[in-house]
Amino acid sequence: MKRIIIITIISCAAWMSNTMAQSADDVVLFSRYYSGGTARSAGMSGAFGALGGDMSVMSTNPAGLAVYRGSEFTITPAMNFASTNADIIDHAFNEKSARFIINNLGYVYTKNLYNEKGLQSFNFGIGYNRLSDFNSKAYIRRTAARSSMLDEFVFYANGYDKFIPKPMHHDDLNPFYAGLAYDMYAIDIDANGEYFSDYTDFGYGQPLYRSMSSRVGVGEYALSIGLNFNHNLFFGATLGIQDVYYRDYIFHEEKPNFEYMRDFNFSDEYTITGIGLNFKTGVIWRPMQILRLGAAIHTPTHLWMKPYLLTGMGVNWNTTPSTDDGKAPHPYLETESDPSEQYRITTPWRYSLSAATVLGNRGVVDVDVELVNYANSSILPKSDYDVENDDISAIMKTAMNVKGGGEVRLGPVYLRGGMAFYGNPYNKSQYDDDIRKTLKSTMSYSAGIGFRNRDFYIDAAYIYMKHPERISNLYLSYNDDEAWYEQAKLQTTSSKIVLTFGFKF
């Protein structure tokens, strides 16, 4: 096998980096929230911080709970549609997906005290709000002219360090990746003690297929109270219990049809589940009839996380290789991580200011501004994740989110619209030019309509979001003088249709 001189290795977010490891990206996955909750709030892009009177405020500014004058129950089903374009070497592929979710479920109890001054009412709310929901499916097909996924297994098995290969003993190979390939005889070791694959002798040009899917969900169960003083000063607080989920799955298949190997496939499923706690408090002040000002503070969410990794590999043979025990190789093997493994995350503090104008019975306009310093997040215990926490401090930064929305009343019919800007949480100076181009802010656009009478209302909303382009490292390959990642560019757009049914008591 040829000696390899390594000139460069691209080191960005690599296919789980050949290990089940926590990273700075985990913080972004579980602490970047978008417009959620009811259809009324979604139709205004979540701009409700100074208005209140909507179930979504329990997860944004709980002072808005105190604006309620009566008791209310809501349920909000939603459909999330996603379309992902995958581009690789001037070939484009598109895949669509859809998911049904519950965006909101809540109940508010209001107790009116009828005092002349001071405390006018108090409210208790219990509910669920969907804070983040991302769904993406993609696939690629191509003829691989110069590389294979087996190259990555060989590369790491040979332990290349600068200019000299240092092959690992097969018992020390990563059991999820190179070790699995070795156990399946997809890679082997030669007389010189170096690992190789059949591509070394027979070359490339094989058909290649890969499918990829990702899903992120953050939901919050809220227990809230609200206090109304003189109908112009409102206080609120929420205990939030979050439920988070992440799943990333790939299925990779190649059909080289060599003398020995006919084809192989490799699958990688990585999931994270977790539960967390936070506390929020807020205030709304109405200095005059047409103006409302709001402010809220969210403590970090303390998340207890359970990661799980499952990889599998299957190989079909034209000529079955000989094994040490004389038996045929197993056609498929899996390796799974310890299900008891856990770690913790603390997400950033969040600070928001908002202003709204109420134009009598004609409509409302609201603008919310939120600051989130992602660099203050951490993975715990810090003694075990000092490198990862240093990365968080270096590559994360403070992001500003701005939401604006309005509502116009036409008798019993309400028309709504809004836009939201979600700032880029990454420090671009820490990345190379290719990655820097993908680190962009995110915009969403929404529109809605509602019908309301005394005891019942129904609201509908549509949200469109174009997510920043992201680069997927498929696998690492190399030749005599360089190493690189075969990459695909993924661009996802999402559309969500939200419908709220509300009942007043």
C-alpha positions as CSV (number, residue, x, y, z in Angstrom):
1,M,0.0,0.0,0.0
2,K,1.3,3.4,-0.9
3,R,2.7,5.8,1.7
4,I,0.5,8.8,2.1
5,I,1.6,12.4,2.5
6,I,-1.2,14.3,4.1
7,I,-1.4,18.0,3.0
8,T,-4.8,19.0,4.3
9,I,-7.8,17.5,6.1
10,I,-11.0,19.4,6.2
11,S,-12.1,19.3,9.9
12,C,-15.6,20.7,9.9
13,A,-18.5,18.8,11.6
14,A,-17.5,15.4,10.2
15,W,-20.1,12.7,10.0
16,M,-20.1,12.4,13.8
17,S,-16.3,12.8,13.7
18,N,-16.1,9.0,13.8
19,T,-17.2,9.0,17.4
20,M,-20.4,9.7,19.4
21,A,-19.3,13.0,20.8
22,Q,-21.0,16.1,22.1
23,S,-20.2,19.4,20.4
24,A,-21.0,23.1,20.2
25,D,-23.6,22.3,17.6
26,D,-25.7,20.5,20.3
27,V,-26.2,23.9,21.9
28,V,-27.6,25.4,18.8
29,L,-29.9,22.4,18.1
30,F,-31.7,22.8,21.4
31,S,-31.6,26.5,22.1
32,R,-32.6,28.1,18.8
33,Y,-36.4,28.7,19.0
34,Y,-38.7,29.8,16.2
35,S,-42.3,30.9,16.0
36,G,-44.4,28.4,17.8
37,G,-47.6,28.1,19.8
38,T,-51.0,29.1,18.5
39,A,-52.0,30.1,15.0
40,R,-52.6,33.7,16.0
41,S,-49.1,34.0,17.3
42,A,-47.6,32.1,14.4
43,G,-49.5,34.4,11.9
44,M,-47.7,37.3,13.5
45,S,-44.3,35.5,13.4
46,G,-44.3,35.2,17.2
47,A,-44.4,38.9,17.8
48,F,-46.6,38.9,21.0
49,G,-44.2,40.0,23.8
50,A,-46.1,43.2,24.6
51,L,-49.6,42.1,23.7
52,G,-50.4,39.0,25.7
53,G,-53.8,37.3,25.8
54,D,-52.4,34.3,23.9
55,M,-51.3,30.8,25.0
56,S,-47.9,31.2,23.3
57,V,-46.8,33.9,25.8
58,M,-46.3,31.3,28.5
59,S,-43.1,30.4,26.7
60,T,-42.1,33.9,25.7
61,N,-43.3,36.7,28.1
62,P,-45.5,35.1,30.8
63,A,-46.8,38.6,31.8
64,G,-49.1,38.3,28.8
65,L,-51.0,35.6,30.8
66,A,-52.3,38.4,33.1
67,V,-54.0,40.1,30.1
68,Y,-56.6,37.4,30.0
69,R,-60.0,38.6,31.3
70,G,-61.6,35.1,31.2
71,S,-60.8,31.4,31.1
72,E,-59.8,29.7,27.8
73,F,-58.8,26.4,26.3
74,T,-56.9,26.0,23.0
75,I,-55.6,23.1,20.8
76,T,-53.4,23.7,17.8
77,P,-52.6,20.9,15.3
78,A,-50.1,21.6,12.6
79,M,-48.5,20.1,9.5
80,N,-44.9,20.8,8.7
81,F,-43.8,20.4,5.1
82,A,-40.1,20.3,4.1
83,S,-38.3,20.3,0.8
84,T,-34.5,19.6,0.6
85,N,-32.3,20.1,-2.4
86,A,-29.0,18.1,-2.3
87,D,-26.2,19.2,-4.7
88,I,-23.1,17.2,-5.4
89,I,-20.7,17.8,-8.3
90,D,-23.3,19.6,-10.4
91,H,-26.0,17.0,-9.8
92,A,-29.2,18.1,-7.9
93,F,-31.7,15.9,-6.1
94,N,-34.9,16.9,-4.3
95,E,-36.7,15.1,-1.5
96,K,-39.9,16.2,0.3
97,S,-41.3,15.2,3.7
98,A,-44.2,16.0,5.9
99,R,-45.0,15.6,9.6
100,F,-48.0,16.2,11.8
101,I,-47.4,17.8,15.2
102,I,-49.3,19.4,18.0
103,N,-48.0,23.0,18.1
104,N,-50.0,24.1,21.2
105,L,-52.3,22.8,23.8
106,G,-53.3,24.9,26.8
107,Y,-55.7,26.1,29.4
108,V,-55.9,29.4,31.3
109,Y,-58.0,29.9,34.4
110,T,-58.8,33.5,35.3
111,K,-60.0,34.7,38.7
112,N,-61.4,38.3,38.6
113,L,-61.3,40.0,42.0
114,Y,-63.2,43.2,41.1
115,N,-61.1,45.4,43.4
116,E,-61.3,49.2,42.8
117,K,-57.5,49.4,42.9
118,G,-54.5,47.2,43.1
119,L,-54.7,43.5,42.1
120,Q,-57.6,43.1,39.6
121,S,-57.2,39.5,38.7
122,F,-54.8,36.5,38.8
123,N,-54.4,33.8,36.2
124,F,-53.1,30.3,36.2
125,G,-52.0,28.6,33.0
126,I,-50.9,25.1,32.0
127,G,-50.0,24.3,28.4
128,Y,-47.6,23.0,25.8
129,N,-45.9,25.0,23.1
130,R,-43.7,23.7,20.3
131,L,-40.6,25.9,20.2
132,S,-38.6,24.4,17.4
133,D,-39.4,21.8,14.7
134,F,-37.0,20.9,11.8
135,N,-37.5,18.0,9.4
136,S,-35.3,17.2,6.4
137,K,-34.9,14.2,4.1
138,A,-32.3,14.1,1.2
139,Y,-30.7,11.6,-1.1
140,I,-28.0,11.6,-3.7
141,R,-27.0,9.2,-6.5
142,R,-23.8,9.3,-8.5
143,T,-20.9,7.4,-10.0
144,A,-18.0,7.7,-7.7
145,A,-15.0,8.5,-9.9
146,R,-12.3,8.8,-7.3
147,S,-13.4,7.7,-3.8
148,S,-15.4,5.3,-1.6
149,M,-16.6,5.3,1.9
150,L,-14.2,2.4,2.5
151,D,-11.4,5.0,2.0
152,E,-12.4,6.6,5.3
153,F,-12.3,3.3,7.2
154,V,-8.8,2.5,5.8
155,F,-7.6,6.0,6.6
156,Y,-8.5,5.9,10.2
157,A,-7.5,2.2,10.6
158,N,-4.0,3.1,9.4
159,G,-3.8,5.9,11.9
160,Y,-2.2,8.4,9.5
161,D,-0.2,11.0,11.5
162,K,1.5,13.6,9.3
163,F,3.5,11.7,6.8
164,I,3.7,8.2,8.3
165,P,0.9,5.6,8.6
166,K,0.6,4.0,12.0
167,P,-1.8,1.1,11.7
168,M,-3.9,0.3,14.7
169,H,-4.4,-3.2,16.1
170,H,-7.7,-4.4,14.9
171,D,-8.9,-4.7,18.5
172,D,-8.3,-1.0,18.9
173,L,-10.3,0.1,15.9
174,N,-13.4,2.2,16.5
175,P,-16.1,-0.4,16.8
176,F,-18.8,1.8,15.2
177,Y,-16.8,2.5,12.0
178,A,-13.5,1.1,11.0
179,G,-13.8,-1.8,13.4
180,L,-17.2,-2.7,12.0
181,A,-15.8,-2.6,8.4
182,Y,-12.9,-4.9,9.5
183,D,-15.2,-7.4,11.2
184,M,-17.3,-7.5,8.0
185,Y,-14.1,-8.1,5.8
186,A,-14.9,-4.9,3.9
187,I,-11.4,-3.8,4.8
188,D,-8.5,-6.1,5.5
189,I,-4.8,-6.0,6.5
190,D,-1.9,-6.9,4.2
191,A,1.5,-8.5,4.9
192,N,3.0,-5.2,5.8
193,G,0.5,-4.6,8.5
194,E,-1.4,-1.9,6.7
195,Y,-5.2,-1.8,6.0
196,F,-6.6,-1.8,2.5
197,S,-9.8,-2.3,0.6
198,D,-10.5,-3.9,-2.8
199,Y,-10.6,-0.4,-4.3
200,T,-6.8,-0.2,-3.8
201,D,-6.4,-2.9,-6.5
202,F,-9.5,-2.5,-8.7
203,G,-10.1,1.3,-8.7
204,Y,-13.3,3.3,-8.5
205,G,-16.3,4.1,-10.8
206,Q,-18.9,2.3,-8.7
207,P,-22.6,3.4,-8.4
208,L,-23.2,5.1,-5.0
209,Y,-26.4,6.0,-3.2
210,R,-26.9,7.8,0.0
211,S,-30.1,8.8,1.8
212,M,-30.1,11.2,4.8
213,S,-32.7,12.4,7.2
214,S,-32.6,14.8,10.2
215,R,-35.2,15.8,12.7
216,V,-35.1,18.2,15.6
217,G,-37.9,19.0,18.0
218,V,-38.1,21.1,21.1
219,G,-41.4,21.3,23.0
220,E,-42.1,23.0,26.3
221,Y,-44.7,22.2,29.0
222,A,-45.5,25.4,30.9
223,L,-46.9,26.1,34.4
224,S,-47.6,29.8,34.5
225,I,-49.1,32.5,36.7
226,G,-50.1,36.1,35.9
227,L,-51.0,39.1,38.0
228,N,-53.0,42.1,36.8
229,F,-52.6,45.4,38.7
230,N,-55.0,48.2,37.7
231,H,-55.2,46.9,34.1
232,N,-52.0,48.7,33.2
233,L,-49.2,46.7,34.9
234,F,-49.0,42.9,34.3
235,F,-46.6,40.4,35.9
236,G,-46.0,36.8,35.0
237,A,-43.8,33.8,35.6
238,T,-43.4,30.4,34.0
239,L,-41.8,27.1,35.1
240,G,-40.8,25.5,31.8
241,I,-40.3,21.7,31.4
242,Q,-38.7,21.0,28.0
243,D,-38.8,17.8,26.0
244,V,-36.1,17.7,23.3
245,Y,-35.4,15.2,20.5
246,Y,-32.8,14.9,17.7
247,R,-32.3,12.1,15.2
248,D,-29.8,12.0,12.3
249,Y,-29.8,9.0,10.0
250,I,-27.8,8.0,7.0
251,F,-27.9,4.9,4.7
252,H,-25.0,4.5,2.3
253,E,-24.7,1.9,-0.4
254,E,-22.0,1.2,-3.0
255,K,-22.1,-1.5,-5.8
256,P,-18.5,-2.0,-7.1
257,N,-19.2,-5.6,-8.2
258,F,-15.5,-6.6,-7.8
259,E,-14.2,-10.1,-8.2
260,Y,-14.7,-10.6,-4.5
261,M,-17.1,-7.9,-3.1
262,R,-20.4,-7.4,-5.0
263,D,-21.8,-4.5,-2.9
264,F,-21.9,-3.1,0.7
265,N,-24.1,-0.8,2.7
266,F,-23.5,1.2,5.9
267,S,-26.1,2.8,8.2
268,D,-25.6,5.4,11.0
269,E,-28.4,6.4,13.4
270,Y,-27.6,8.9,16.1
271,T,-30.4,10.1,18.4
272,I,-30.4,12.4,21.4
273,T,-33.4,12.6,23.8
274,G,-33.6,14.9,26.8
275,I,-35.6,16.8,29.4
276,G,-34.9,20.2,30.9
277,L,-36.0,22.9,33.3
278,N,-36.1,26.6,33.1
279,F,-37.7,29.7,34.6
280,K,-39.1,32.8,32.9
281,T,-40.5,36.0,34.2
282,G,-41.8,39.1,32.5
283,V,-43.7,42.4,32.8
284,I,-46.0,44.4,30.5
285,W,-46.7,48.1,31.2
286,R,-49.4,50.0,29.6
287,P,-48.5,53.7,30.1
288,M,-51.4,54.8,27.8
289,Q,-54.3,53.1,26.0
290,I,-52.5,52.7,22.7
291,L,-49.1,51.7,23.9
292,R,-47.8,48.6,25.6
293,L,-44.2,47.8,26.6
294,G,-42.9,44.4,27.6
295,A,-39.7,42.8,28.9
296,A,-38.8,39.2,29.8
297,I,-35.9,37.2,31.1
298,H,-35.4,33.4,30.6
299,T,-32.9,31.5,32.7
300,P,-30.8,28.9,31.0
301,T,-32.5,25.6,30.4
302,H,-30.7,22.8,32.2
303,L,-31.0,19.7,29.9
304,W,-30.3,16.1,30.9
305,M,-29.4,14.3,27.6
306,K,-29.2,10.7,26.6
307,P,-27.3,10.0,23.3
308,Y,-27.5,6.8,21.4
309,L,-25.6,5.6,18.4
310,L,-26.3,2.6,16.3
311,T,-24.3,1.7,13.2
312,G,-24.7,-1.3,10.9
313,M,-23.0,-2.8,7.9
314,G,-23.9,-5.4,5.3
315,V,-21.7,-6.9,2.6
316,N,-22.6,-9.2,-0.3
317,W,-19.9,-11.3,-2.0
318,N,-19.3,-12.6,-5.5
319,T,-16.5,-14.8,-4.0
320,T,-16.8,-15.4,-0.3
321,P,-13.5,-14.6,1.6
322,S,-11.9,-17.1,3.8
323,T,-12.2,-16.4,7.5
324,D,-10.0,-17.6,10.4
325,D,-12.5,-20.2,11.5
326,G,-13.3,-21.3,8.0
327,K,-16.9,-20.0,8.2
328,A,-18.5,-17.5,5.8
329,P,-18.5,-13.9,7.1
330,H,-21.7,-12.7,8.7
331,P,-23.8,-10.8,6.1
332,Y,-24.8,-8.0,8.5
333,L,-23.5,-6.7,11.8
334,E,-24.6,-3.9,14.2
335,T,-22.8,-1.9,16.9
336,E,-24.7,0.1,19.5
337,S,-23.6,2.5,22.2
338,D,-24.2,2.2,25.9
339,P,-27.8,3.3,26.4
340,S,-27.0,4.5,30.0
341,E,-24.6,7.2,28.8
342,Q,-25.7,10.7,29.7
343,Y,-24.5,14.3,29.7
344,R,-25.9,17.8,30.4
345,I,-26.3,21.0,28.6
346,T,-27.0,24.5,29.8
347,T,-28.5,26.8,27.1
348,P,-28.0,30.6,27.1
349,W,-29.8,33.3,29.0
350,R,-32.4,35.1,26.9
351,Y,-33.4,38.7,27.2
352,S,-36.3,40.3,25.3
353,L,-37.8,43.8,24.9
354,S,-41.1,44.4,23.1
355,A,-43.4,47.2,22.1
356,A,-46.9,47.2,20.8
357,T,-49.6,49.6,19.8
358,V,-53.3,48.8,20.1
359,L,-55.4,50.7,17.6
360,G,-58.7,50.4,19.4
361,N,-60.8,47.7,17.7
362,R,-59.1,48.1,14.4
363,G,-55.9,46.1,15.0
364,V,-52.5,45.8,16.7
365,V,-48.8,45.9,15.8
366,D,-46.0,44.4,17.9
367,V,-42.2,44.2,17.6
368,D,-40.0,42.0,19.8
369,V,-36.2,42.1,20.1
370,E,-34.4,39.2,21.8
371,L,-30.7,38.8,22.7
372,V,-29.2,35.3,23.1
373,N,-25.5,34.8,23.9
374,Y,-24.7,31.3,22.7
375,A,-21.1,31.6,23.9
376,N,-22.3,31.4,27.5
377,S,-23.7,27.9,27.0
378,S,-21.9,24.8,28.3
379,I,-21.8,21.0,28.2
380,L,-21.5,19.4,31.7
381,P,-19.7,18.2,33.6
382,K,-17.2,20.8,32.5
383,S,-14.2,18.7,33.7
384,D,-15.2,16.1,31.1
385,Y,-15.9,18.5,28.2
386,D,-13.3,21.2,28.6
387,V,-12.3,21.1,24.9
388,E,-16.0,21.2,23.8
389,N,-16.7,24.2,26.1
390,D,-13.6,26.0,24.8
391,D,-15.0,25.5,21.3
392,I,-18.4,26.9,22.4
393,S,-16.7,30.1,23.7
394,A,-14.6,30.4,20.5
395,I,-17.1,29.7,17.7
396,M,-20.4,31.0,19.3
397,K,-21.5,34.6,19.7
398,T,-24.4,36.8,20.7
399,A,-27.3,36.7,18.2
400,M,-30.2,39.1,17.9
401,N,-33.6,37.9,17.0
402,V,-36.2,40.4,15.8
403,K,-39.9,39.6,15.2
404,G,-42.6,41.9,13.9
405,G,-46.2,41.3,13.2
406,G,-49.6,42.9,12.9
407,E,-53.3,42.1,13.0
408,V,-56.2,43.9,11.3
409,R,-59.8,43.4,12.5
410,L,-62.6,43.3,9.9
411,G,-65.7,42.6,12.0
412,P,-65.4,39.0,13.2
413,V,-62.6,38.3,10.8
414,Y,-58.9,39.0,11.6
415,L,-56.1,39.2,9.1
416,R,-52.5,38.8,10.2
417,G,-49.0,38.9,8.9
418,G,-45.4,39.1,10.2
419,M,-41.7,38.5,9.6
420,A,-39.0,37.2,11.9
421,F,-35.2,37.5,11.7
422,Y,-33.1,35.0,13.6
423,G,-29.5,36.0,13.9
424,N,-26.5,33.7,13.1
425,P,-25.2,32.2,16.3
426,Y,-21.7,31.3,14.9
427,N,-18.6,33.4,14.9
428,K,-17.7,33.4,11.2
429,S,-14.0,34.4,11.8
430,Q,-13.5,30.8,13.2
431,Y,-14.3,29.1,9.9
432,D,-12.8,28.8,6.5
433,D,-14.4,30.5,3.4
434,D,-16.5,27.6,2.3
435,I,-18.1,27.1,5.7
436,R,-18.4,30.9,6.3
437,K,-20.7,31.2,3.3
438,T,-23.2,28.9,4.9
439,L,-23.3,30.7,8.3
440,K,-26.2,33.0,7.6
441,S,-29.1,34.4,9.5
442,T,-32.6,32.9,9.0
443,M,-35.8,34.7,7.9
444,S,-39.3,33.5,8.2
445,Y,-42.5,35.0,6.8
446,S,-46.0,34.3,8.0
447,A,-49.7,35.2,7.3
448,G,-52.9,34.2,9.0
449,I,-56.6,34.6,9.3
450,G,-59.0,34.1,12.1
451,F,-62.7,34.1,12.9
452,R,-63.9,35.0,16.5
453,N,-67.2,35.2,18.3
454,R,-68.0,35.4,22.0
455,D,-67.4,31.8,23.0
456,F,-65.4,30.2,20.2
457,Y,-62.7,31.1,17.7
458,I,-60.7,29.4,14.9
459,D,-57.3,30.8,13.6
460,A,-55.2,29.6,10.7
461,A,-51.6,30.5,9.9
462,Y,-48.9,29.8,7.3
463,I,-45.2,30.1,7.9
464,Y,-42.5,29.9,5.3
465,M,-38.8,29.6,6.3
466,K,-35.7,29.1,4.2
467,H,-33.0,27.6,6.3
468,P,-29.3,28.4,5.7
469,E,-27.4,26.1,3.3
470,R,-25.4,23.4,5.1
471,I,-22.5,21.2,4.0
472,S,-22.8,17.5,4.7
473,N,-19.5,15.6,4.8
474,L,-20.3,12.3,3.2
475,Y,-17.0,10.6,3.9
476,L,-13.2,11.2,3.9
477,S,-11.0,10.1,1.0
478,Y,-7.4,10.6,-0.1
479,N,-4.8,10.1,-2.7
480,D,-1.0,10.3,-2.7
481,D,-0.7,13.8,-1.5
482,E,-3.9,15.0,0.0
483,A,-7.1,14.1,1.9
484,W,-10.5,15.6,1.5
485,Y,-14.2,15.1,2.4
486,E,-16.6,14.3,-0.4
487,Q,-19.4,16.8,0.3
488,A,-23.0,17.6,-0.6
489,K,-24.7,20.9,-0.2
490,L,-28.1,20.7,1.4
491,Q,-30.7,23.5,1.2
492,T,-34.0,23.0,3.1
493,T,-37.1,25.2,2.9
494,S,-40.1,24.5,5.2
495,S,-43.7,25.4,5.3
496,K,-46.0,25.0,8.2
497,I,-49.8,25.2,8.3
498,V,-51.1,25.8,11.8
499,L,-54.8,25.7,12.9
500,T,-56.0,26.7,16.4
501,F,-59.4,25.9,17.9
502,G,-60.2,28.1,21.0
503,F,-63.0,27.9,23.6
504,K,-63.8,30.7,26.1
505,F,-65.5,30.2,29.4
